[in-house]
């Protein structure tokens, strides 16, 4: 049984078993997407008071394109936004990598984001980094990782010396029990913390923590802020940035929405609580997946207002609409909002669960 927390109240939850893949490993095939996702800088948002910490983080991430290694992962997080884990496909074939790299070049990206699944378990990880070198990209790539494999210091150093400049470290809790419940991966919490320590020890590299905010870990976010600060102090470096991402109700996150999903009001409460804790510990923090109308006074911390997320068609190198657009919609009330042209809208499932009432039009709060 894992002890999980919300709003300071503990409840016991069983650790669910890891799902069994429907397809044996020897028979899995990679089913590629026709697009690669891209992080650029938004030029359509002019904030009244841009947040320096968020701006610094966005400098690390842009302009970049995703090299998606496929769904295999050494964890099985309940909130994962990719299709359910038991439907996992195989790894990206190395033969397909060059087309993805050329698509990123076509939209003027100068670095790659290595993503999965879990990119650190990709069998050809270092060959991809070599291919990026050979294609002339600067060695300032980003790896989005749960950090478990970084507990091996030799592996972590090799990765960071092979062209990874920034580590996006997915860390959701300071509690081993909550980690077990969220990840369905018992007994790995200490390895994850050691992975963070090894990444932080490389003070010549950028690190930021990315936290999926759910009903199970929301109450423990202040403890997580304290842990991040302690580990940074132990590594002899300033506190690293922290991004609080309210989970997306898609993929496994949709399947387990009854357990995980916060209402819009609860999500804002959790984010505010975490931001206050971050400030106490000298952590520059921002958030994602909370609309401006829910927290008009926090617009400057809204990472979505700094990143221009779009997709590029791999076959042609043409910019196309962001692939996640299919999950969003805008209520009719958005027409009267001063942020209407800037906001993506809300996820369909959020509207299905909570209706349109929480999303009330505002003026041009936070904008110039």
Secondary structure, 3 states (H helix, E strand, C coil): CEEEEECCEEEEECCCCCCCCCCCHHHCCCCCCCEEEEEEECCCCCECCCCHHHHHHHHHHCCEEEEECECCCCCCCCCCCCCCHHHCCCECCHHHHHHHHHHHHHCCCCEEEEECCCHHHCCCHHHHHHHHHHCCCCCCEEEEECCCHHHCHHHHHHHHHCCEEEEEEECCCCCHHHHHHHHCCCCCHHHHHHHHHHHHHCCCCEEEEEEEECCCCHHHHHHHHHHHHHHHHHHCCCCCEEEEEECCCCCHHHHCHHHHCCCHHHHHHHHHHHHHHHHHCCCCEEEECCCHHHCHHHHHHEHHHCEEEEEEECCCCCEECCHHHHHEECCHHHHHCCCCCCCCCEEHHHHHHHCCCCCCCCCCCCEC
